[in-house]
């Protein structure tokens, strides 16, 4: 979940003019990084072999 502080930080770093899509893209990126860090802290990770197996399904 994104905090108001993070939202303010994102808005402060945007150029003077921007689209809603720009904001949404940045917020989605921040949220996905947060989820990844939380999973890493909880040791919810994939081995290299597991990652290769999952990616092979996408890269066919």
Wavefront OBJ file of the C-alpha trace (Angstrom):
o trace
v 0.000 0.000 0.000
v 1.236 3.477 -0.839
v 1.368 6.177 1.811
v 0.451 9.845 1.457
v 4.095 10.694 1.983
v 5.097 8.524 -0.970
v 2.366 10.103 -3.087
v 3.666 13.569 -2.206
v 7.215 12.516 -3.047
v 6.088 11.186 -6.429
v 4.166 14.368 -7.191
v 7.152 16.533 -6.188
v 9.384 14.673 -8.643
v 7.014 14.978 -11.605
v 7.582 17.648 -14.237
v 5.336 20.721 -14.255
v 2.991 19.077 -16.763
v 2.216 15.366 -16.776
v -0.514 12.885 -17.571
v -2.530 10.777 -15.190
v -0.882 7.762 -16.832
v 2.539 9.099 -15.747
v 1.377 9.215 -12.128
v -0.261 5.794 -12.276
v 2.847 4.234 -13.856
v 5.085 5.609 -11.102
v 2.724 4.529 -8.329
v 2.406 1.018 -9.757
v 6.203 0.801 -9.964
v 6.596 1.913 -6.326
v 3.986 -0.584 -5.159
v 5.587 -3.476 -7.053
v 9.011 -2.641 -5.603
v 7.499 -2.541 -2.102
v 5.846 -5.936 -2.603
v 9.116 -7.393 -3.880
v 11.058 -6.055 -0.909
v 8.455 -7.427 1.526
v 8.598 -10.832 -0.158
v 12.381 -10.791 -0.017
v 12.346 -9.940 3.697
v 9.954 -12.851 4.302
v 12.177 -15.100 2.167
v 9.391 -15.604 -0.370
v 11.720 -15.864 -3.337
v 12.299 -18.107 -6.334
v 15.481 -19.976 -7.035
v 17.180 -19.389 -10.364
v 15.793 -22.708 -11.624
v 12.242 -21.819 -10.526
v 12.520 -18.428 -12.206
v 13.767 -20.009 -15.439
v 10.852 -22.478 -15.391
v 8.301 -19.686 -14.898
v 9.899 -17.495 -17.564
v 10.109 -20.335 -20.076
v 6.300 -20.454 -20.094
v 6.193 -16.759 -20.998
v 9.005 -16.826 -23.532
v 7.701 -19.577 -25.787
l 1 2 3 4 5 6 7 8 9 10 11 12 13 14 15 16 17 18 19 20 21 22 23 24 25 26 27 28 29 30 31 32 33 34 35 36 37 38 39 40 41 42 43 44 45 46 47 48 49 50 51 52 53 54 55 56 57 58 59 60
